[in-house]
Amino acid sequence: MVDVHLMENGTEHPHFTVLVTTDQRDGLRETLGTYRDHLDALGLRYEVLAIINGEYTRHLDDLRSMSPDWPELTVIGQRPWVGEDAALATGLRRAHGDLILLLPGWPQIDPADLPVLFDAMEGDDHDMVSASRTSRPDGGWRGIRKGIFARVLRMLFGTVPSDPFCRARLVRRSTLEDAANFGVRQHFLPIIAAQRGHLLGEVPVRPASEEAARDAPYVFKPLGHLRALLDALALYVVLKFLRRPLRFFGAIGFPIFLVGMIATSILVFQRLFGETALADRPALIFAVMMVVLGIQILAIGLVGEIIIFAGARRMKQYDVAEIITSVPRGMERQEPGTESGVPDRHKSAPTVRNTAG
């Protein structure tokens, strides 16, 4: 991996980090330029980490021209390029902010609406706030693929973001670290966070202008939807059956085994109590193969259960959000020098501790 730091950032701890990951060959310079004015207008210290394909040397040279007057920008050319999800993990390791602002490398939203994300994040109500584009036409192929994708997600996970293809999100660092560990597409980050128990929110924003979309057009990749579908299926198995693999393999293997046993029993019954020969009947071979296949699938699930049981102590099954405790009445600790019967106010006050389990 090749890192290209265009300029050293200040030593002050930033309030938030902007992560931009993209494999776009063109248009990133114009997109970052539109983000900059609105990021400066927030009045908060920030840093920008742009992770791009390191093989695009001309692209890197083009971004280098932005370095003299934008000290918050750091460009990382990752090589070899193994996807935007790996690039997100790279940027997360180098981020310094407690809040992470995820932005796409092409115009998706109007950057003037970025303050709306920060307003929704104020307080402890949300761990992740996603942008949902309004006044956006969903006809034609765009509407079809959005509808199919939303139905698949709803069928698998029971919940779906209003705008699953929008990548503009503001998320707490701990939440992003938890969700990004699964190594799937960024479309699924809200779903993973919801399944892991984090609190989500959505805010309506305006889509990017047509002029901005022309300056930095998005390059459609035909196989992207197929990979997204496979990622959704893999994520479903990981989230639902990672700690109970026998339930997944049993739901597949037991019906196959049961059908094979029934078919085998019928054939054997016909042979023993009838005059039906089995020597020239392929149905017997098919039934026996179904029995064997069902047993093999169930055995895979059992092996998975043994592996999970052996490593259960090393697996983190949940996170403790907070622990609220208070000293029971009559159990206050008496410090030296205090009068008898007078409780210590500091010892009896409730305490709140945040921890992770």
C-alpha positions as CSV (number, residue, x, y, z in Angstrom):
1,M,0.0,0.0,0.0
2,V,1.3,3.4,-1.0
3,D,0.4,6.4,1.2
4,V,0.6,9.9,-0.3
5,H,0.2,12.6,2.4
6,L,-0.3,15.8,0.6
7,M,0.2,17.9,3.7
8,E,0.8,17.4,7.4
9,N,-2.3,18.0,9.5
10,G,-2.3,20.1,12.6
11,T,-1.6,18.6,16.0
12,E,-5.0,19.5,17.4
13,H,-7.5,16.8,17.8
14,P,-10.2,17.2,15.1
15,H,-13.8,17.2,16.0
16,F,-14.6,14.9,13.2
17,T,-13.0,13.0,10.3
18,V,-14.2,13.0,6.7
19,L,-13.7,9.6,5.0
20,V,-14.0,9.5,1.2
21,T,-13.3,6.2,-0.5
22,T,-13.7,5.8,-4.2
23,D,-12.4,3.9,-7.2
24,Q,-13.5,6.7,-9.6
25,R,-10.9,7.6,-12.2
26,D,-12.2,11.2,-12.6
27,G,-14.2,13.7,-10.8
28,L,-12.9,13.4,-7.2
29,R,-11.1,16.7,-7.3
30,E,-14.3,18.5,-8.3
31,T,-16.2,16.6,-5.6
32,L,-13.8,17.4,-2.8
33,G,-13.8,21.1,-3.9
34,T,-17.6,21.2,-3.4
35,Y,-17.3,19.6,0.0
36,R,-14.6,22.0,1.3
37,D,-16.5,25.3,1.5
38,H,-19.3,23.6,3.4
39,L,-17.0,21.8,5.8
40,D,-15.2,25.0,6.6
41,A,-18.6,26.7,7.3
42,L,-19.3,24.2,10.1
43,G,-16.8,26.0,12.3
44,L,-15.3,22.7,13.6
45,R,-11.8,21.3,13.4
46,Y,-11.8,18.4,10.9
47,E,-9.6,16.3,8.7
48,V,-10.2,14.8,5.3
49,L,-8.9,11.3,4.4
50,A,-9.4,10.5,0.7
51,I,-8.5,6.8,0.0
52,I,-8.3,6.1,-3.7
53,N,-6.8,3.5,-6.1
54,G,-3.0,3.9,-6.0
55,E,-2.7,2.7,-9.6
56,Y,-4.3,6.0,-10.8
57,T,-1.0,8.0,-10.8
58,R,-2.5,10.7,-12.9
59,H,-5.4,10.9,-10.5
60,L,-2.9,11.4,-7.6
61,D,-1.0,14.1,-9.4
62,D,-4.3,15.9,-10.0
63,L,-5.2,15.8,-6.3
64,R,-1.7,17.1,-5.4
65,S,-2.7,20.5,-6.7
66,M,-5.1,20.9,-3.9
67,S,-2.5,20.5,-1.1
68,P,-1.0,24.0,-0.8
69,D,-4.1,25.7,0.5
70,W,-5.9,22.8,2.2
71,P,-3.9,21.5,5.1
72,E,-6.7,19.3,6.4
73,L,-6.5,17.0,3.3
74,T,-4.7,13.7,3.3
75,V,-4.8,11.5,0.2
76,I,-4.0,7.8,0.6
77,G,-3.3,5.8,-2.6
78,Q,-4.0,2.2,-1.7
79,R,-2.3,-0.5,-3.8
80,P,-3.4,-3.1,-4.6
81,W,-6.9,-1.9,-4.7
82,V,-9.2,-4.6,-3.2
83,G,-12.4,-2.6,-2.9
84,E,-13.9,0.4,-1.1
85,D,-14.6,-1.6,2.0
86,A,-10.9,-2.4,2.6
87,A,-10.2,1.3,1.9
88,L,-12.8,2.2,4.6
89,A,-10.9,0.1,7.1
90,T,-7.6,1.8,6.1
91,G,-9.1,5.2,6.6
92,L,-10.7,4.2,9.9
93,R,-7.3,3.1,11.3
94,R,-5.8,6.5,10.4
95,A,-8.8,8.7,11.6
96,H,-8.4,10.8,14.7
97,G,-12.0,12.2,15.1
98,D,-14.6,10.7,17.4
99,L,-17.2,11.3,14.7
100,I,-16.8,10.0,11.2
101,L,-18.4,11.6,8.3
102,L,-18.7,9.2,5.3
103,L,-19.1,10.9,2.0
104,P,-19.0,9.4,-1.6
105,G,-16.4,10.3,-4.1
106,W,-19.0,11.6,-6.5
107,P,-21.9,14.0,-6.0
108,Q,-24.9,12.4,-4.2
109,I,-26.2,15.0,-1.9
110,D,-26.2,18.8,-1.7
111,P,-23.2,19.6,0.6
112,A,-25.1,22.6,1.9
113,D,-27.2,20.1,3.9
114,L,-24.3,18.6,5.9
115,P,-25.2,20.6,9.0
116,V,-28.5,18.6,9.2
117,L,-26.5,15.5,9.9
118,F,-24.6,17.1,12.8
119,D,-27.9,18.5,14.2
120,A,-29.4,15.1,14.3
121,M,-26.3,13.6,16.0
122,E,-26.4,16.1,18.9
123,G,-26.9,14.4,22.3
124,D,-26.9,10.6,22.8
125,D,-30.0,9.8,20.7
126,H,-28.2,8.3,17.7
127,D,-25.1,6.4,16.9
128,M,-25.5,6.7,13.1
129,V,-27.4,9.3,11.1
130,S,-27.9,8.5,7.4
131,A,-28.9,10.9,4.7
132,S,-32.0,10.2,2.6
133,R,-32.3,12.1,-0.7
134,T,-35.6,13.9,-1.3
135,S,-37.1,15.1,-4.6
136,R,-35.2,12.5,-6.4
137,P,-36.8,10.7,-9.4
138,D,-36.9,7.0,-9.0
139,G,-38.3,6.0,-12.4
140,G,-36.8,3.6,-15.0
141,W,-33.9,1.4,-14.2
142,R,-33.0,3.4,-11.1
143,G,-36.4,2.8,-9.5
144,I,-36.4,-0.9,-10.4
145,R,-33.0,-1.6,-8.9
146,K,-33.8,0.4,-5.8
147,G,-37.1,-1.5,-5.3
148,I,-35.6,-4.9,-5.8
149,F,-32.7,-4.1,-3.5
150,A,-35.0,-2.8,-0.8
151,R,-37.3,-5.8,-1.0
152,V,-34.3,-8.2,-0.7
153,L,-33.0,-6.3,2.4
154,R,-36.5,-6.2,4.0
155,M,-37.0,-9.9,3.4
156,L,-33.6,-10.8,4.9
157,F,-33.2,-8.3,7.8
158,G,-36.7,-6.9,8.3
159,T,-35.5,-3.3,8.0
160,V,-34.2,-1.2,5.2
161,P,-33.0,2.4,4.9
162,S,-35.1,4.8,3.0
163,D,-32.3,5.5,0.6
164,P,-30.1,2.4,0.7
165,F,-27.8,3.6,-2.1
166,C,-26.9,6.9,-0.4
167,R,-23.5,6.8,1.3
168,A,-23.6,10.1,3.2
169,R,-23.6,9.2,6.9
170,L,-22.4,10.6,10.2
171,V,-21.5,7.9,12.6
172,R,-19.7,7.6,15.9
173,R,-16.3,6.0,15.7
174,S,-17.1,3.0,18.0
175,T,-20.2,2.2,16.0
176,L,-18.3,2.4,12.7
177,E,-15.6,0.1,14.0
178,D,-18.1,-2.4,15.1
179,A,-20.0,-2.3,11.7
180,A,-17.0,-2.2,9.4
181,N,-15.5,-5.4,10.9
182,F,-17.8,-7.4,8.7
183,G,-16.0,-6.2,5.5
184,V,-19.1,-5.7,3.3
185,R,-20.3,-2.9,1.1
186,Q,-21.0,0.4,2.7
187,H,-24.7,0.1,1.7
188,F,-25.1,-2.4,4.5
189,L,-23.5,-0.3,7.3
190,P,-26.9,0.9,8.7
191,I,-28.3,-2.6,8.6
192,I,-25.3,-4.0,10.5
193,A,-25.4,-1.3,13.1
194,A,-29.1,-1.9,13.6
195,Q,-28.5,-5.6,14.0
196,R,-25.8,-4.9,16.5
197,G,-28.1,-2.8,18.7
198,H,-26.9,0.7,17.7
199,L,-29.4,3.5,17.5
200,L,-30.0,4.8,13.9
201,G,-31.5,7.9,12.5
202,E,-32.3,9.4,9.1
203,V,-32.6,13.0,7.9
204,P,-33.9,14.2,4.5
205,V,-31.4,16.1,2.4
206,R,-31.4,17.5,-1.1
207,P,-29.8,15.5,-3.9
208,A,-26.7,16.9,-5.7
209,S,-27.4,19.4,-8.5
210,E,-27.4,18.3,-12.1
211,E,-24.4,20.6,-12.8
212,A,-22.3,18.9,-10.0
213,A,-23.3,15.5,-11.4
214,R,-22.1,16.4,-14.9
215,D,-18.7,17.6,-13.5
216,A,-18.1,14.4,-11.6
217,P,-20.3,11.7,-13.1
218,Y,-20.8,8.3,-11.4
219,V,-19.5,5.3,-13.4
220,F,-22.0,2.5,-13.4
221,K,-20.6,-1.0,-12.9
222,P,-22.9,-3.7,-14.2
223,L,-21.6,-6.5,-11.9
224,G,-22.0,-4.2,-8.8
225,H,-25.6,-5.3,-8.2
226,L,-24.7,-9.0,-8.4
227,R,-21.9,-8.5,-5.9
228,A,-24.3,-6.5,-3.6
229,L,-26.8,-9.4,-3.7
230,L,-24.1,-11.9,-2.8
231,D,-22.9,-9.7,0.0
232,A,-26.4,-9.4,1.3
233,L,-26.8,-13.2,1.4
234,A,-23.4,-13.6,3.1
235,L,-24.2,-10.9,5.6
236,Y,-27.5,-12.6,6.4
237,V,-25.8,-15.8,7.2
238,V,-23.1,-14.1,9.3
239,L,-25.5,-12.0,11.4
240,K,-28.1,-14.7,11.9
241,F,-26.2,-17.9,12.1
242,L,-22.6,-17.1,13.0
243,R,-23.1,-18.5,16.6
244,R,-25.7,-21.1,15.6
245,P,-24.5,-22.7,12.4
246,L,-26.5,-25.8,12.9
247,R,-29.7,-23.9,12.5
248,F,-28.6,-22.8,9.1
249,F,-27.3,-26.1,7.9
250,G,-30.1,-28.0,9.6
251,A,-32.7,-25.9,7.8
252,I,-31.2,-27.1,4.5
253,G,-30.0,-30.6,5.4
254,F,-32.9,-32.0,7.4
255,P,-35.6,-31.5,4.7
256,I,-33.3,-33.2,2.2
257,F,-32.6,-36.0,4.6
258,L,-36.3,-36.4,5.4
259,V,-37.4,-36.5,1.8
260,G,-34.7,-39.1,1.0
261,M,-35.7,-41.3,4.0
262,I,-39.4,-41.2,2.9
263,A,-38.6,-42.0,-0.7
264,T,-36.2,-44.8,0.4
265,S,-38.8,-46.3,2.8
266,I,-41.5,-46.3,0.1
267,L,-39.2,-48.1,-2.3
268,V,-38.1,-50.6,0.3
269,F,-41.7,-51.2,1.3
270,Q,-42.7,-51.8,-2.4
271,R,-39.9,-54.3,-2.7
272,L,-40.6,-56.3,0.5
273,F,-44.4,-56.4,0.3
274,G,-44.9,-56.1,-3.5
275,E,-43.5,-57.4,-6.7
276,T,-41.6,-54.2,-7.6
277,A,-37.9,-54.8,-8.5
278,L,-35.3,-52.3,-7.4
279,A,-32.4,-53.3,-9.7
280,D,-33.5,-51.1,-12.6
281,R,-35.0,-48.2,-10.7
282,P,-32.8,-45.0,-10.6
283,A,-35.2,-43.7,-7.9
284,L,-33.5,-45.8,-5.3
285,I,-30.1,-44.3,-6.1
286,F,-31.5,-40.8,-6.0
287,A,-33.3,-41.4,-2.7
288,V,-30.1,-42.8,-1.1
289,M,-28.1,-39.9,-2.4
290,M,-30.5,-37.5,-0.8
291,V,-30.1,-39.3,2.5
292,V,-26.3,-39.1,2.3
293,L,-26.4,-35.4,1.2
294,G,-28.7,-34.5,4.1
295,I,-26.4,-36.2,6.6
296,Q,-23.4,-34.5,5.2
297,I,-25.0,-31.0,5.4
298,L,-26.1,-31.7,9.0
299,A,-22.5,-32.9,9.8
300,I,-21.1,-29.6,8.6
301,G,-23.5,-27.8,10.9
302,L,-22.4,-30.0,13.8
303,V,-18.7,-29.4,13.1
304,G,-19.5,-25.6,13.0
305,E,-21.2,-25.9,16.4
306,I,-18.1,-27.6,17.8
307,I,-15.8,-24.9,16.5
308,I,-18.1,-22.1,17.8
309,F,-18.3,-23.9,21.2
310,A,-14.5,-24.2,21.4
311,G,-13.9,-20.5,20.6
312,A,-17.0,-19.1,22.4
313,R,-14.9,-17.5,25.2
314,R,-12.9,-15.5,22.6
315,M,-16.0,-14.2,20.7
316,K,-17.5,-10.9,21.8
317,Q,-21.3,-11.6,21.7
318,Y,-22.5,-8.1,22.8
319,D,-21.5,-4.7,23.9
320,V,-22.5,-3.1,27.2
321,A,-23.7,0.4,26.5
322,E,-23.7,1.7,30.0
323,I,-23.9,0.5,33.7
324,I,-25.9,2.5,36.2
325,T,-25.3,1.7,39.8
326,S,-25.9,3.3,43.2
327,V,-24.8,2.4,46.7
328,P,-27.8,0.8,48.6
329,R,-29.1,2.7,51.7
330,G,-27.4,1.8,54.9
331,M,-24.4,0.5,53.1
332,E,-22.5,3.8,52.7
333,R,-18.8,3.5,53.5
334,Q,-17.8,5.7,56.5
335,E,-14.6,7.5,55.8
336,P,-12.1,8.3,58.6
337,G,-13.0,11.5,60.4
338,T,-16.7,11.5,59.6
339,E,-19.4,11.4,62.3
340,S,-21.3,8.2,62.8
341,G,-24.7,8.1,61.1
342,V,-23.8,10.8,58.6
343,P,-23.5,9.3,55.1
344,D,-20.9,10.5,52.6
345,R,-22.8,12.2,49.8
346,H,-20.2,11.3,47.2
347,K,-20.4,7.6,48.1
348,S,-24.2,7.4,47.9
349,A,-24.5,9.3,44.6
350,P,-25.4,7.2,41.6
351,T,-22.6,6.7,39.1
352,V,-22.8,6.0,35.3
353,R,-20.0,4.2,33.6
354,N,-19.6,3.4,29.9
355,T,-17.8,0.2,29.1
356,A,-17.7,-2.5,26.5
357,G,-18.1,-6.2,27.1
